[in-house]
Amino acid sequence: MIKTYSLWDNLTWVAVSQPNQQDFSQLVENYHVLPRYISYIKDRRERARFNYDNTHDSKLLIFRVIPEHKDDHELGTDETLPVAFLLRDNLVMTIVQNETKYVVDLMASIVKDHREQKRPVSELNLIIELLFNLNDGYADRIDALDDIQENLENYHRRPSNKQIAELTKLDKGLVYLKTAAHNNVLAIGQIQVLSDADDDPLHLDESETQHLKDLMVEVEQSRSLADISAEVVEKLSNNYSNVLDNSLNTTMRLLTVWTLALAFPPIVSGFWGMNMDLPLTKLPWAWVLSIVLSVVPIFALVWYLRKHHDL
């Protein structure tokens, strides 16, 4: 679905939501979007990137954002999804999927604020302001994942199978989140690299340059938060592994002790069960003696191990 909005100073916003093949064809024919840009936009696994086509003066920014979650503590593989921004000839285009359609509402809110304050901005400053809001989603998502991680730290004696499965999902989700945060930094860095010097192909005014620097600080902070959260979860995973290893060692030690202890009765009964004349077999308390000879070594072994703190 494609909607067009007239903003200010001949600036137009084209909002593309859940595009199908017909929409993509219309983008190429009516808005002259480069075919290679279309391939980037279609790919849900596309990393964050910035492309500038000097021939057509066309800029494409793909930024990984946090999709909408029904539950903040929900874990899934799609921790981030790409949103595409196209800038050219007084035109701003946003291209979103179903899970990221909230981006359109954020954009509409920003546009409304600028109109009410009668404060028009350039197309790049408009997108940068939107990116500030989208980047805040990383901090909110990391806070939610930190809550899950804190809950996983509480277990009785050893982690349950459910906790181990949740930790695996959490670790996997943070890998996607951390990678997306790193790529976002690279994408914003690419804009800076292409606009640093006077002879660079991309020319930004003073306001755009300053806002871009501020945005870089924010995305780098999100990257740091993701790195710290991933490191904490890695430590928790190692802790789980140590606890489970210790639990297994304790179980194996206990099984070994009882295997040794229970080896005495078969030895005694086998000795006294031989088909030949043996001492004390004719005595009335011979059976009781065999029981005592079976039990005493067991108690002696347990006492020895407990005394030396091996049990």
QUIRAKA-V395266 format. One line per field, one symbol per residue. phi: phi as a letter, one per 20 degrees, with the letter a starting at -180 (. if undefined). A space follows every 50 residues. Layout:
phi=???
//
This chain:
phi=.ccdcedblmecdddddlfdfffffffffedlffgfffffffffefffbc ccdffdlddcddceceffdfcfefdbfefccecdcdcallcdcdccdffd ffffffffffffffffelcfcffffffffffgffffffffffffffffff fffebembfeffffffffffffffffffffffffffffffffffcfefef fdddeffffffffffffffffffffffffffffffffffgffffffffff ffffffffffffffgfffffffefeafcfmfeffdffffffffeegffff fffffffeldc
//
